[in-house]
Amino acid sequence: MSRVERTNPDGVDYGWVMQTTFVVTILTGSPTVAALSVAYDLPTWAARVSFAVRVGAVIWILTAVAVFLYAKRTDAGDGGTPPEAAVDADD
């Protein structure tokens, strides 16, 4: 059986950033869009979709920037390994 490939990304773990951005955007974006839509008259499905996409895009970009800055500042997403741990330490 072949070994599973392992990586040790230098700097920001972009996979973690993308996954976290997706989850946080869904969890915070849905209620935010719903709450903001109450203040607007959205008579058609096209108007509702357009509103959700416009507001959701702003929420997504703000979340992505915040998660990236958090990951860069705290070394988040590294799986809890110390920075000096070598990838091939299990050999």
N, C-alpha and C positions, 0 to 999 in steps of 0.2 A: 504494500500500500504506500502510495506517495505521501510525502509530508505536505502539510498545509502551509502555504506561503505566509510569511509574517513580514510586517514592515514596521519601521520605526520612523514616522514622519518627523522631519525637522521643522520646528515652528508650529504652525497651526494645523490641526487635523481637520481638513476641509470636509471629510465625510461626516464627522461628528457635527460640524457646523451646519451642514445641509440637513441632516436628520433632525437636529434640535430646532432649527428654524422652521421646518415643516410642522413639527408637533406643536411648538409654541404658537405658531401662526394659526393653526386650526383651533387650538384651545382658547386663544384670546381673540382671534379675529372674528369668529362666528358670533359670539355674543356682542362684540363691538358693532359689527355691521347691522345686526338685528336691532340693537338699541338706537343706533343712528338713523336707521330707516324709519323709525316712528315719527320723526320730525319732518319727513318729506312725503309728498303726495306721489306715489308710484302706481299709476293706474294700470299699466300693462306689464306683462312678463318681460318685455324688452327693456323697459325702464328699470325694473327690479334687478335684472341681470347686469345692466350697465352700471347701476349704482353699486352693486356688490363687487363688481370687478374693479371699479375705480377706487373704492374705499379699501378693498382687500389688497390692492397693489401697494397702497401707501403703508398699510399695516405690515405687509410682507417685507418691504424694503427696510422699514424701521427695525423690524425684528431681526432681519439678517445682519444689519450693521451692528446692532447691539450684541447679538450672539457672537459675531466675529471678534468684536472688541473684547468681550468677556473671555473668549478662548485665547486670544493673543496675550491678554494680561495675566491669566491664571494657568496657562498650559492645560486647559480643560480638554477632555476627550482622549487623553492618553491612556486610559484604562487603569490609572492609578500606579503606573510604573514610574520609578524614579528616573530622572533625566539621564543619569549615568548608566542605566541598565543597557546592556548590549543586546542586540537582536539575536545573536547566535549564542547566547549564554547557555542554552539548553543542549548544546552539542556534546 
